[in-house]
Amino acid sequence: MTSRTPHRIVLVHGYGATPQDHWFPWLSRLGTPVDAPALPDPTAPRAEEWISRAAAAIGRTDARTVVVTHSLGGITALQALARLLRDGRAREPLAGFLAVAPFVDPLPAVGDPQLDAFPDRGLGRFLEGFAPEAIRELLGPVTVLRSDDDAIVPAAHSDRTAEALRAETVIVPGAGHFLAEDGVRELPALGARLGTLLGG
């Protein structure tokens, strides 16, 4: 890599979302190119398809690449990076890994029939075989952003993820699950961390 190679952000969205939802369009306005693949069937995610698509989007790991994830996108990206490492396509650490409302454990029911059906039927394959210690050095600096009132991913789940990844934790008060319906269309705490990682 030369110093002239621009930074890039790879965004991996979560369950039920597209790259046009929530705070994701705002991320593109920060001035760094964003590759945000639309993951297939977001309300019925299949692990193999999501992980393969995320691995293709990341494509390489180097000190000019930051991976940003939301919710289910966190474990998806981590599994994608593990696959890239196994395949010999991941050789250098990332500039950073920023996970918003992540989890690496089964989720509790939240009382929404459609949302609760996915953990029962499909989430296990996303979590299967994940070994954080195997990829930790590939991630570069890791930051976990969580809210103090997330009704979908409990704070304890994001905290366990942060512990497993030896991550810095940033708590954003009152942000819920960082959805547009929670009022989150911009995420300054994430922007500040990106500015540090990207030298801005």
Contact map, one row per residue, 1 for C-alpha under 8 A:
11101000000000000000000000000000000000000000000000000000000000000000000000000000000000000000000000000000000000000000000000000000000000000000000000000000000000000000000000000000000000000000000000000000
11111000000000000000000000000000000000000000000000000000000000000000000000000000000000000000000000000000000000000000000000000000000000000000000000000000000000000000000000000000000000000000000000000000
11111100000000000000000000000000000000000000000000000000000000000000000000000000000000000000000000000000000000000000000000000000000000000000000000000000000000000000000000000000000000000000000000000000
01111100000000000000000000000000000000000000000000000000000000000000000000000000000000000000000000000000000000000000000000000000000000000000000000000000000000000000000000000000000000000000000000000000
11111110000000000000000000000000000000000000000000000000000000010000000000000000000000000000000000000000000000000000000000000000000000000000000000000000000000000000000000000000000000000000000000000000
00111111000000000000000000000000000000000000000000000000000000010000000000000000000000000000000000000000000000000000000000000000000000000000000000000000000000000000000000000000000000000000000000000000
00001111100000000000000000000001100000000000000000000000000000011100000000000000000000000000000000000000000000000000000000000000000000000000000000000000000000000000000000000000000000000000000000000100
00000111110000000000000000000001111000000000000000000000000000011100000000000000000000000000000000000000000000000000000000000000000000000000000000000000000000000000000000000000000000000000000000000000
00000011111000000000000000000001111000000000000000000000000000001111000000000000000000000000000000000000000000000000000000000000000000000000000000000000000000000000000000000000000000000000000000000000
00000001111100000000000000000000011100000000000000000000110000001111000000000000000000000000000000000000000000000000000000000000000000000000000000000000000000000000000000000000000000000000000000000000
00000000111110000000000100000000011110000000000000000000000000000011100000000000000000000000000000000000000000000000000000000000000000000000000000000000000000000000000000000000000000000000000000000000
00000000011111000000000000000000000110000000000000000100000000000011110011011000000000000000000000000000000000000000000000000000000000000000000000000000000000000000000000000000000000000000000000000000
00000000001111101110000000000000000101100000000000000000000000000000111110000000000000000000000000000000000000000000000000000000000000000000000000000000000000000000000000000000000000000000000000000000
00000000000111111100000000000000000000000100000000000000000000000000111111000000000000000000000000000000000000000000000000000000000000000000000000000000000000000000000000000000000000000000000000000000
00000000000011111000000000000000000000000110100000000000000000000000001110000000000000000000000000000000000000000000000000000000000000000000000000000000000000000000000000000000000000000000000000000000
00000000000001111100000000000000000000000111000000000000000000000000000000000000000000000000000000000000000000000000000000000000000000000000000000000000000000000000000000000000000000000000000000000000
00000000000011111111100000000000000000000110000000000000000000000000000000000000000000000000000000000000000000000000000000000000000000000000000000000000000000000000000000000000000000000000000000000000
00000000000011011111100000000000000001100100000000000000000000000000000000000000000000000000000000000000000000000000000000000000000000000000000000000000000000000000000000000000000000000000000000000000
00000000000010001111100110000000000111000000000000000000000000000000000000000000000000000000000000000000000000000000000000000000000000000000000000000000000000000000000000000000000000000000000000000000
00000000000000001111110110000000000000000000000000000000000000000000000000000000000000000000000000000000000000000000000000000000000000000000000000000000000000000000000000000000000000000000000000000000
00000000000000001111111110000000000000000000000000000000000000000000000000000000000000000000000000000000000000000000000000000000000000000000000000000000000000000000000000000000000100000000000000000000
00000000000000000001111110000000000000000000000000000000000000000000000000000000000000000000000000000000000000000000000000000000000000000000000000000000000000000000000000000000011110011100000000000000
00000000000000000000111111100000000000000000000000000000000000000000000000000000000000000000000000000000000000000000000000000000000000000000000000000000000000000000000000000000011100011110000000000000
00000000001000000011111111110000000000000000000000000000000000000000000000000000000000000000000000000000000000000000000000000000000000000000000000000000000000000000000000000000000000001000000000000000
00000000000000000011111111111000000000000000000000000000000000000000000000000000000000000000000000000000000000000000000000000000000000000000000000000000000000000000000000000000000000000000000000000000
00000000000000000000001111111100000000000000000000000000000000000000000000000000000000000000000000000000000000000000000000000000000000000000000000000000000000000000000000000000000000001100000000000000
00000000000000000000001111111100010000000000000000000000000000000000000000000000000000000000000000000000000000000000000000000000000000000000000000000000000000000000000000000000000000000100001000000000
00000000000000000000000111111111110000000000000000000000000000000000000000000000000000000000000000000000000000000000000000000000000000000000000000000000000000000000000000000000000000000000000000000000
00000000000000000000000011111111000000000000000000000000000000000000000000000000000000000000000000000000000000000000000000000000000000000000000000000000000000000000000000000000000000000000000000000000
00000000000000000000000001111111000000000000000000000000000000000000000000000000000000000000000000000000000000000000000000000000000000000000000000000000000000000000000000000000000000000000001000000000
00000000000000000000000000011111100000000000000000000000000000000000000000000000000000000000000000000000000000000000000000000000000000000000000000000000000000000000000000000000000000000000000000000000
00000011100000000000000000011111110000000000000000000000000000000000000000000000000000000000000000000000000000000000000000000000000000000000000000000000000000000000000000000000000000000000000000000000
00000011100000000000000000010011111000000000000000000000000000000000000000000000000000000000000000000000000000000000000000000000000000000000000000000000000000000000000000000000000000000000000000000000
00000001111000000000000000110001111100000000000000000000000000000000000000000000000000000000000000000000000000000000000000000000000000000000000000000000000000000000000000000000000000000000000000000000
00000001111000000000000000000000111110000000000000000000100000000000000000000000000000000000000000000000000000000000000000000000000000000000000000000000000000000000000000000000000000000000000000000000
00000000011110000010000000000000011111000000000000000000100000000000000000000000000000000000000000000000000000000000000000000000000000000000000000000000000000000000000000000000000000000000000000000000
00000000001100000010000000000000001111100000000000001100100000000000000000000000000000000000000000000000000000000000000000000000000000000000000000000000000000000000000000000000000000000000000000000000
00000000000010000110000000000000000111110000000000000000000000000000000000000000000000000000000000000000000000000000000000000000000000000000000000000000000000000000000000000000000000000000000000000000
00000000000010000100000000000000000011111100000011001100000000000000000000000000000000000000000000000000000000000000000000000000000000000000000000000000000000000000000000000000000000000000000000000000
00000000000000000000000000000000000001111100100011000000000000000000000000000000000000000000000000000000000000000000000000000000000000000000000000000000000000000000000000000000000000000000000000000000
00000000000000000000000000000000000000111111110000000000000000000000000000000000000000000000000000000000000000000000000000000000000000000000000000000000000000000000000000000000000000000000000000000000
00000000000001111100000000000000000000111111100000000000000000000000000000000000000000000000000000000000000000000000000000000000000000000000000000000000000000000000000000000000000000000000000000000000
00000000000000111000000000000000000000001111100000000000000000000000000000000000000000000000000000000000000000000000000000000000000000000000000000000000000000000000000000000000000000000000000000000000
00000000000000010000000000000000000000001111110000000000000000000000000000000000000000000000000000000000000000000000010001000000000000000000000000000000000000000000000000000000000000000000000000000000
00000000000000100000000000000000000000011111111011000000000000000000000000000000000000000000000000000000000000000000000001000000000000000000000000000000000000000000000000000000000000000000000000000000
00000000000000000000000000000000000000001001111111000000000000000000000000000000000000000000000000000000000000000000000001000000000000000000000000000000000000000000000000000000000000000000000000000000
00000000000000000000000000000000000000000000111111100000000000000000000000010000000000000000000000000000000000000000000001101100000000000000000000000000000000000000000000000000000000000000000000000000
00000000000000000000000000000000000000000000011111110000000000000000000000000000000000000000000000000000000000000000000000000000000000000000000000000000000000000000000000000000000000000000000000000000
00000000000000000000000000000000000000110000111111111000000000000000000000000000000000000000000000000000000000000000000000000000000000000000000000000000000000000000000000000000000000000000000000000000
00000000000000000000000000000000000000110000111111111100000000000000000000010000000000000000000000000000000000000000000000000000000000000000000000000000000000000000000000000000000000000000000000000000
00000000000000000000000000000000000000000000001111111110000000000000000000011011000000000000000000000000000000000000000000000000000000000000000000000000000000000000000000000000000000000000000000000000
00000000000000000000000000000000000000000000000111111111000000000000000000000001000000000000000000000000000000000000000000000000000000000000000000000000000000000000000000000000000000000000000000000000
00000000000000000000000000000000000010100000000011111111100000000000000000000000000000000000000000000000000000000000000000000000000000000000000000000000000000000000000000000000000000000000000000000000
00000000000100000000000000000000000010100000000001111111110000000000000000011001000000000000000000000000000000000000000000000000000000000000000000000000000000000000000000000000000000000000000000000000
00000000000000000000000000000000000000000000000000111111111000000000000000001001101100000000000000000000000000000000000000000000000000000000000000000000000000000000000000000000000000000000000000000000
00000000000000000000000000000000000000000000000000011111111000000000000000000000000000000000000000000000000000000000000000000000000000000000000000000000000000000000000000000000000000000000000000000000
00000000010000000000000000000000001110000000000000001111111000000000000000000000000000000000000000000000000000000000000000000000000000000000000000000000000000000000000000000000000000000000000000000000
00000000010000000000000000000000000000000000000000000111111110000010000000000000000000000000000000000000000000000000000000000000000000000000000000000000000000000000000000000000000000000000000000000000
00000000000000000000000000000000000000000000000000000011111110000000000000000000000100001000000000000000000000000000000000000000000000000000000000000000000000000000000000000000000000000000000000000000
00000000000000000000000000000000000000000000000000000000011111000000000000000000000100001110000000000000000000000000000000000000000000000000000000000000000000000000000000000000000000000000000000000000
00000000000000000000000000000000000000000000000000000000011111101000000000000000000000001111110000000000000000000000000000000000000000000100000000000000000000000000000000000000000000000000000000000000
00000000000000000000000000000000000000000000000000000000000111111000000000000000000000000011111000000000000000000000000000000000000000000000000000000000000000000000000000000000000000000000000000000000
00000000000000000000000000000000000000000000000000000000000011111100000000000000000000000001111100000000000000000000000000000000000000000000000000000000000000000000000000000000000000000000000000000000
00001111000000000000000000000000000000000000000000000000000001111100000000000000000000000000011000000000000000000000000000000000000000000000000000000000000000000000000000000000000000000000000000000100
00000011110000000000000000000000000000000000000000000000000011111110000000000000000000000000011100000000000000000000000000000000000000000000000000000000000000000000000000000000000000000000000000000000
00000011110000000000000000000000000000000000000000000000000000111111000000000000000000000000011111000000000000000000000000000000000000000000000000000000000000000000000000000000000000000000000000000000
00000000111100000000000000000000000000000000000000000000010000001111100000001000000000000000010111000000000000000000000000000000000000000000000000000000000000000000000000000000000000000000000000000000
00000000111100000000000000000000000000000000000000000000000000000111110000000000000000000000000011110000000000000000000000000000000000000000000000000000000000000000000000000000000000000000000000000000
00000000001111000000000000000000000000000000000000000000000000000011111111001000000000000000000001110100000000000000000000000000000000000000000000000000000000000000000000000000000000000000000000000000
00000000000111000000000000000000000000000000000000000000000000000001111111000000000000000000000000111100000000000000000000000000000000000000000000000000000000000000000000000000000000000000000000000000
00000000000011100000000000000000000000000000000000000000000000000000111111100000000000000000000000111110000000000000000000000000000000000000000000000000100000000000000000000000000000000000000000000000
00000000000011100000000000000000000000000000000000000000000000000000111111110000000000000000000000000110000000000000000000000000000000000000000000000000000000000000000000000000000000000000000000000000
00000000000111100000000000000000000000000000000000000000000000000000111111111000000000000000000000000100000000000000000000000000000000000000000000000000000000000000000000000000000000000000000000000000
00000000000101000000000000000000000000000000000000000000000000000000111111111100000000000000000000110110000000000000000000000000000000000000000000000000000000000000000000000000000000000000000000000000
00000000000000000000000000000000000000000000000000000000000000000000001111111110000000000000000000000111000000000000000000000110000000000000000000000000000000000000000000000000000000000000000000000000
00000000000100000000000000000000000000000000001001100100000000000000000111111111000000000000000000000000000000000000000000000100000000000000000000000000000000000000000000000000000000000000000000000000
00000000000100000000000000000000000000000000000000100110000000000010100011111111100000000000000000000000000000000000000000000000000000000000000000000000000000000000000000000000000000000000000000000000
00000000000000000000000000000000000000000000000000000000000000000000000001111111110000000000000000000000000000000000000000000000000000100000000000000000000000000000000000000000000000000000000000000000
00000000000000000000000000000000000000000000000000100000000000000000000000111111111000000000000000000000000000000000000000000100010000000000000000000000000000000000000000000000000000000000000000000000
00000000000000000000000000000000000000000000000000110110000000000000000000011111111100000000000000000000000000000000000000000000000000000000000000000000000000000000000000000000000000000000000000000000
00000000000000000000000000000000000000000000000000000010000000000000000000001111111110000100000000000000000000000000000000000000000000100000000000000000000000000000000000000000000000000000000000000000
00000000000000000000000000000000000000000000000000000000000000000000000000000111111111000000000000000000000000000000000000000000000001100000000000000000000000000000000000000000000000000000000000000000
00000000000000000000000000000000000000000000000000000010000000000000000000000011111111100000000000000000000000000000000000000000000000000000000000000000000000000000000000000000000000000000000000000000
00000000000000000000000000000000000000000000000000000010001100000000000000000001111111111100000000000000000000000000000000000000000000000000000000000000000000000000000000000000000000000000000000000000
00000000000000000000000000000000000000000000000000000000000000000000000000000000111111111110000000000000000000000000000000000000000000100000000000000000000000000000000000000000000000000000000000000000
00000000000000000000000000000000000000000000000000000000000000000000000000000000011111111000000000000000000000000000000000000000000000000000000000000000000000000000000000000000000000000000000000000000
00000000000000000000000000000000000000000000000000000000000000000000000000000000001111111100000000000000000000000000000000000000000000000000000000000000000000000000000000000000000000000000000000000000
00000000000000000000000000000000000000000000000000000000000000000000000000000000000111111110000000000000000000000000000000000000000000000000000000000000000000000000000000000000000000000000000000000000
00000000000000000000000000000000000000000000000000000000001110000000000000000000000111111110000000000000000000000000000000000000000000000000000000000000000000000000000000000000000000000000000000000000
00000000000000000000000000000000000000000000000000000000000110000000000000000000100110111111100000000000000000000000000000000000000000000100000000000000000000000000000000000000000000000000000000000000
00000000000000000000000000000000000000000000000000000000000111000000000000000000000010011111100000000000000000000000000000000000000000000100000000000000000000000000000000000000000000000000000000000000
00000000000000000000000000000000000000000000000000000000000011100000000000000000000000000111110000000000000000000000000000000000000000000100000000000000000000000000000000000000000000000000000000000000
00000000000000000000000000000000000000000000000000000000000011100000000000000000000000000111111000000000000000000000000000000000000000001111000000000000000000000000000000000000000000000000000000000000
00000000000000000000000000000000000000000000000000000000000011111110000000000000000000000001111110000000000000000000000000000000000000000111000000000000000000000000000000000000000000000000000000000000
00000000000000000000000000000000000000000000000000000000000001111100000000000000000000000000111110000000000000000000000000000000000000000011100000000000000000000000000000000000000000000000000000001100
00000000000000000000000000000000000000000000000000000000000000101110000000000000000000000000011111000000000000000000000000000000000000000011111000000000000000000000000000000000000000000000000000001000
00000000000000000000000000000000000000000000000000000000000000000111000000000000000000000000011111100000000000000000000000000000000000000011111000000000000000000000000000000000000000000000000000000000
00000000000000000000000000000000000000000000000000000000000000000111100000000000000000000000000111110000000000000000000000000000000000000000011110000000000000000000000000000000000000000000010000000000
00000000000000000000000000000000000000000000000000000000000000000001111001000000000000000000000011111100000000000000000000000000000000000000011110000000000000000000000000000000000000000000000000000000
00000000000000000000000000000000000000000000000000000000000000000001111001000000000000000000000001111100000000000000000000000000000000000000000111000000000000000000000000000000010000000000000000000000
00000000000000000000000000000000000000000000000000000000000000000000011000000000000000000000000000111110000000000000000000000000000000000000000111100000100001000000000000000000110000000000000000000000
00000000000000000000000000000000000000000000000000000000000000000000111111100000000000000000000000111111000000000000000000000000000000000000000101000000100011001000000000000000000000000000000000000000
00000000000000000000000000000000000000000000000000000000000000000000001101100000000000000000000000001111111000000000000000000000000000000000000000000000100011011000000000000000000000000000000000000000
00000000000000000000000000000000000000000000000000000000000000000000000000100000000000000000000000000111110000000000000000000010000000000000000000000000000010011000000000000000000000000000000000000000
00000000000000000000000000000000000000000000000000000000000000000000000000000000000000000000000000000011111000000000000000000010000000000000000000000000000010000000000000000000000000000000000000000000
00000000000000000000000000000000000000000000000000000000000000000000000000000000000000000000000000000011111100000000001000110010000000000000000000000000000000000000000000000000000000000000000000000000
00000000000000000000000000000000000000000000000000000000000000000000000000000000000000000000000000000010111110000000001000000000000000000000000000000001100000000000000000000000000000000000000000000000
00000000000000000000000000000000000000000000000000000000000000000000000000000000000000000000000000000000011111000000000000000000000000000000000000000000000000000000000000000000000000000000000000000000
00000000000000000000000000000000000000000000000000000000000000000000000000000000000000000000000000000000001111110001001000000000000000000000000000000000000000000000000000000000000000000000000000000000
00000000000000000000000000000000000000000000000000000000000000000000000000000000000000000000000000000000000111110011000000000000000000000000000000000011000000000000000000000000000000000000000000000000
00000000000000000000000000000000000000000000000000000000000000000000000000000000000000000000000000000000000011111001000000000000000000000000000000000000000000000000000000000000000000000000000000000000
00000000000000000000000000000000000000000000000000000000000000000000000000000000000000000000000000000000000011111111000000000000000000000000000000000000000000000000000000000000000000000000000000000000
00000000000000000000000000000000000000000000000000000000000000000000000000000000000000000000000000000000000000111111100000000000000000000000000000000000000000000000000000000000000000000000000000000000
00000000000000000000000000000000000000000000000000000000000000000000000000000000000000000000000000000000000000011111110000000000000000000000000000000000000000000000000000000000000000000000000000000000
00000000000000000000000000000000000000000000000000000000000000000000000000000000000000000000000000000000000001011111111000000000000000000000000000000000000000000000000000000000000000000000000000000000
00000000000000000000000000000000000000000000000000000000000000000000000000000000000000000000000000000000000011111111111100000000000000000000000000000000000000000000000000000000000000000000000000000000
00000000000000000000000000000000000000000000000000000000000000000000000000000000000000000000000000000000000000001111111110000000000000000000000000000000000000000000000000000000000000000000000000000000
00000000000000000000000000000000000000000001000000000000000000000000000000000000000000000000000000000000000000000111111111100000000000000000000000000000000000000000000000000000000000000000000000000000
00000000000000000000000000000000000000000000000000000000000000000000000000000000000000000000000000000000011010000011111111110000000000000000000000000000000000000000000000000000000000000000000000000000
00000000000000000000000000000000000000000000000000000000000000000000000000000000000000000000000000000000000000000001111111110000000000000000000000000000000000000000000000000000000000000000000000000000
00000000000000000000000000000000000000000000000000000000000000000000000000000000000000000000000000000000000000000000111111110000000000000000000000000000000000000000000000000000000000000000000000000000
00000000000000000000000000000000000000000001111000000000000000000000000000000000000000000000000000000000000000000000011111111100000000000000000000000000000000000000000000000000000000000000000000000000
00000000000000000000000000000000000000000000001000000000000000000000000000000000000000000000000000000000010000000000011111111110000000000000000000000000000000000000000000000000000000000000000000000000
00000000000000000000000000000000000000000000000000000000000000000000000000000000000000000000000000000000010000000000001111111111000000000000000000000000000000000000000000000000000000000000000000000000
00000000000000000000000000000000000000000000001000000000000000000000000000000000000000000000000000000000000000000000000001111111000000000000000000000000000000000000000000000000000000000000000000000000
00000000000000000000000000000000000000000000001000000000000000000000000000110010000000000000000000000000000000000000000001111111000000000000000000000000000000000000000000000000000000000000000000000000
00000000000000000000000000000000000000000000000000000000000000000000000000100000000000000000000000000001110000000000000000111111110000000000000000000000000000000000000000000000000000000000000000000000
00000000000000000000000000000000000000000000000000000000000000000000000000000000000000000000000000000000000000000000000000011111110000000000000000000000000000000000000000000000000000000000000000000000
00000000000000000000000000000000000000000000000000000000000000000000000000000000000000000000000000000000000000000000000000000011111000000000000000000000000000000000000000000000000000000000000000000000
00000000000000000000000000000000000000000000000000000000000000000000000000000010000000000000000000000000000000000000000000000011111100000000000000000000000000000000000000000000000000000000000000000000
00000000000000000000000000000000000000000000000000000000000000000000000000000000000000000000000000000000000000000000000000000000111111100000000000000000000000000000000000000000000000000000000000000000
00000000000000000000000000000000000000000000000000000000000000000000000000000000000000000000000000000000000000000000000000000000011111110000000000000000000000000001100000000000000000000000000000000000
00000000000000000000000000000000000000000000000000000000000000000000000000000000000000000000000000000000000000000000000000000000001111110000000000000000000000000001100000000000000000000000000000000000
00000000000000000000000000000000000000000000000000000000000000000000000000000000010000000000000000000000000000000000000000000000001111111000000000000000000000000000000000000000000000000000000000000000
00000000000000000000000000000000000000000000000000000000000000000000000000000100110010000000000000000000000000000000000000000000001111111110000000000000000000000000000000000000000000000000000000000000
00000000000000000000000000000000000000000000000000000000000000000000000000000000000000000000000000000000000000000000000000000000000111111111000000000000000000000000100000000000000000000000000000000000
00000000000000000000000000000000000000000000000000000000000000000000000000000000000000000000100000000000000000000000000000000000000001111111000000000000000000000000000000000000000000000000000000000000
00000000000000000000000000000000000000000000000000000000000010000000000000000000000000000111110000000000000000000000000000000000000000111111000000000000000000000000000000000000000000000000000000000000
00000000000000000000000000000000000000000000000000000000000000000000000000000000000000000000111110000000000000000000000000000000000000111111110000000000000000000000000000000000000000000000000000000000
00000000000000000000000000000000000000000000000000000000000000000000000000000000000000000000111110000000000000000000000000000000000000011111110000000000000000000000000000000000000000000000000000000000
00000000000000000000000000000000000000000000000000000000000000000000000000000000000000000000001110000000000000000000000000000000000000000011111000000000000000000000001000000000000000000000000000000000
00000000000000000000000000000000000000000000000000000000000000000000000000000000000000000000000111100000000000000000000000000000000000000011111100000000000000000000111100000000000000000000000000000000
00000000000000000000000000000000000000000000000000000000000000000000000000000000000000000000000111100000000000000000000000000000000000000000111110000000000000000100001111000000000000000000000000000000
00000000000000000000000000000000000000000000000000000000000000000000000000000000000000000000000001111100000000000000000000000000000000000000011111000000000001001100001111000000000000000000000000000000
00000000000000000000000000000000000000000000000000000000000000000000000000000000000000000000000001111000000000000000000000000000000000000000001111100000000000000000000011110000000000000000010000000000
00000000000000000000000000000000000000000000000000000000000000000000000000000000000000000000000000011100000000000000000000000000000000000000000111110100001001000000000011110000100000000000000000000000
00000000000000000000000000000000000000000000000000000000000000000000000000000000000000000000000000001000000000000000000000000000000000000000000011111100001000000000000000111111110000000000000000000000
00000000000000000000000000000000000000000000000000000000000000000000000000000000000000000000000000000000000000000000000000000000000000000000000001111100001000000000000000111111000000000000000000000000
00000000000000000000000000000000000000000000000000000000000000000000000000000000000000000000000000000000000000000000000000000000000000000000000000111110011000000000000000001111100000000000000000000000
00000000000000000000000000000000000000000000000000000000000000000000000000000000000000000000000000000000000000000000000000000000000000000000000001111111111000000000000000000011100000000000000000000000
00000000000000000000000000000000000000000000000000000000000000000000000000000000000000000000000000000000000001000000000000000000000000000000000000001111110000000000000000000001100000000000000000000000
00000000000000000000000000000000000000000000000000000000000000000000000000000000000000000000000000000000001001000000000000000000000000000000000000000111110000000000000000000000100000000000000000000000
00000000000000000000000000000000000000000000000000000000000000000000001000000000000000000000000000001110001000000000000000000000000000000000000000000111111011000000000000000000100000000000000000000000
00000000000000000000000000000000000000000000000000000000000000000000000000000000000000000000000000000000000000000000000000000000000000000000000000001111111111000000000000000000000000000000000000000000
00000000000000000000000000000000000000000000000000000000000000000000000000000000000000000000000000000000000000000000000000000000000000000000000001111100111111100000000000000000000000000000000000000000
00000000000000000000000000000000000000000000000000000000000000000000000000000000000000000000000000000000000000000000000000000000000000000000000000000000011111110000000000000000000000000000000000000000
00000000000000000000000000000000000000000000000000000000000000000000000000000000000000000000000000000111100000000000000000000000000000000000000000000000111111111000000000000000000000000000000000000000
00000000000000000000000000000000000000000000000000000000000000000000000000000000000000000000000000001110000000000000000000000000000000000000000101000000111111111100000000000000000000000000000000000000
00000000000000000000000000000000000000000000000000000000000000000000000000000000000000000000000000000000000000000000000000000000000000000000000000000000001111111110000010000000000000000000000000000000
00000000000000000000000000000000000000000000000000000000000000000000000000000000000000000000000000000011000000000000000000000000000000000000000000000000000111111111000000000000000000000000000000000000
00000000000000000000000000000000000000000000000000000000000000000000000000000000000000000000000000000111000000000000000000000000000000000000000100000000000011111111100000000000000000000000000000000000
00000000000000000000000000000000000000000000000000000000000000000000000000000000000000000000000000000000000000000000000000000000000000000000001100000000000001111111111110000000000000000000000000000000
00000000000000000000000000000000000000000000000000000000000000000000000000000000000000000000000000000000000000000000000000000000000000000000000000000000000000111111111000000000000000000000000000000000
00000000000000000000000000000000000000000000000000000000000000000000000000000000000000000000000000000000000000000000000000000000000110000000000000000000000000011111111000000000000000000000000000000000
00000000000000000000000000000000000000000000000000000000000000000000000000000000000000000000000000000000000000000000000000000000000110010000010000000000000000001111111000000000000000000000000000000000
00000000000000000000000000000000000000000000000000000000000000000000000000000000000000000000000000000000000000000000000000000000000000000000010000000000000000000111111100000000000000000000000000000000
00000000000000000000000000000000000000000000000000000000000000000000000000000000000000000000000000000000000000000000000000000000000000000000111100000000000000000111111110000000000000000000000000000000
00000000000000000000000000000000000000000000000000000000000000000000000000000000000000000000000000000000000000000000000000000000000000000000011100000000000000000100011111000000000000000000000000000000
00000000000000000000000000000000000000000000000000000000000000000000000000000000000000000000000000000000000000000000000000000000000000000000001111000000000000100100001111100000000000000000000000000000
00000000000000000000000000000000000000000000000000000000000000000000000000000000000000000000000000000000000000000000000000000000000000000000001111000000000000000000000111110000000000000000100000000000
00000000000000000000000000000000000000000000000000000000000000000000000000000000000000000000000000000000000000000000000000000000000000000000000011110000000000000000000011111000000000000000000000000000
00000000000000000000000000000000000000000000000000000000000000000000000000000000000000000000000000000000000000000000000000000000000000000000000011110000000000000000000001111110000000000000100000000000
00000000000000000000000000000000000000000000000000000000000000000000000000000000000000000000000000000000000000000000000000000000000000000000000000111000000000000000000000111110000000000000000000000000
00000000000000000000000000000000000000000000000000000000000000000000000000000000000000000000000000000000000000000000000000000000000000000000000000111000000000000000000000011111000000000000000000000000
00000000000000000000000000000000000000000000000000000000000000000000000000000000000000000000000000000000000000000000000000000000000000000000000000111100000000000000000000011111111001110000000000000000
00000000000000000000000000000000000000000000000000000000000000000000000000000000000000000000000000000000000000000000000000000000000000000000000000111110000000000000000000000111111001000000000000000000
00000000000000000000000000000000000000000000000000000000000000000000000000000000000000000000000000001000000000000000000000000000000000000000000001101111100000000000000000000011111001000000000000000000
00000000000000000000011000000000000000000000000000000000000000000000000000000000000000000000000000011000000000000000000000000000000000000000000000100000000000000000000000000011111101110000000000000000
00000000000000000000011000000000000000000000000000000000000000000000000000000000000000000000000000000000000000000000000000000000000000000000000000000000000000000000000000000011111111111000000000000000
00000000000000000000111000000000000000000000000000000000000000000000000000000000000000000000000000000000000000000000000000000000000000000000000000000000000000000000000000000000011111111000000000000000
00000000000000000000010000000000000000000000000000000000000000000000000000000000000000000000000000000000000000000000000000000000000000000000000000000000000000000000000000000000001111110000000000000000
00000000000000000000000000000000000000000000000000000000000000000000000000000000000000000000000000000000000000000000000000000000000000000000000000000000000000000000000000000011111111110000000000000000
00000000000000000000000000000000000000000000000000000000000000000000000000000000000000000000000000000000000000000000000000000000000000000000000000000000000000000000000000000010011111111000000000000000
00000000000000000000011000000000000000000000000000000000000000000000000000000000000000000000000000000000000000000000000000000000000000000000000000000000000000000000000000000010011111111110000000000000
00000000000000000000011101000000000000000000000000000000000000000000000000000000000000000000000000000000000000000000000000000000000000000000000000000000000000000000000000000000001100111110000000000000
00000000000000000000011001100000000000000000000000000000000000000000000000000000000000000000000000000000000000000000000000000000000000000000000000000000000000000000000000000000000000011111000000000000
00000000000000000000001000000000000000000000000000000000000000000000000000000000000000000000000000000000000000000000000000000000000000000000000000000000000000000000000000000000000000011111111000000000
00000000000000000000000000000000000000000000000000000000000000000000000000000000000000000000000000000000000000000000000000000000000000000000000000000000000000000000000000000000000000000111111100000000
00000000000000000000000000000000000000000000000000000000000000000000000000000000000000000000000000000000000000000000000000000000000000000000000000000000000000000000000001010000000000000011111110000000
00000000000000000000000000000000000000000000000000000000000000000000000000000000000000000000000001000000000000000000000000000000000000000000000010000000000000000000000000000000000000000011111111000000
00000000000000000000000000100100000000000000000000000000000000000000000000000000000000000000000000000000000000000000000000000000000000000000000000000000000000000000000000000000000000000011111111100000
00000000000000000000000000000000000000000000000000000000000000000000000000000000000000000000000000000000000000000000000000000000000000000000000000000000000000000000000000000000000000000001111111110000
00000000000000000000000000000000000000000000000000000000000000000000000000000000000000000000000000000000000000000000000000000000000000000000000000000000000000000000000000000000000000000000111111111000
00000000000000000000000000000000000000000000000000000000000000000000000000000000000000000000000000000000000000000000000000000000000000000000000000000000000000000000000000000000000000000000011111111101
00000000000000000000000000000000000000000000000000000000000000000000000000000000000000000000000000000000000000000000000000000000000000000000000000000000000000000000000000000000000000000000001111111111
00000000000000000000000000000000000000000000000000000000000000000000000000000000000000000000000000000000000000000000000000000000000000000000000000000000000000000000000000000000000000000000000111111111
00000000000000000000000000000000000000000000000000000000000000000000000000000000000000000000001100000000000000000000000000000000000000000000000000000000000000000000000000000000000000000000000011111111
00000010000000000000000000000000000000000000000000000000000000010000000000000000000000000000001000000000000000000000000000000000000000000000000000000000000000000000000000000000000000000000000001111111
00000000000000000000000000000000000000000000000000000000000000000000000000000000000000000000000000000000000000000000000000000000000000000000000000000000000000000000000000000000000000000000000000111111
00000000000000000000000000000000000000000000000000000000000000000000000000000000000000000000000000000000000000000000000000000000000000000000000000000000000000000000000000000000000000000000000001111111
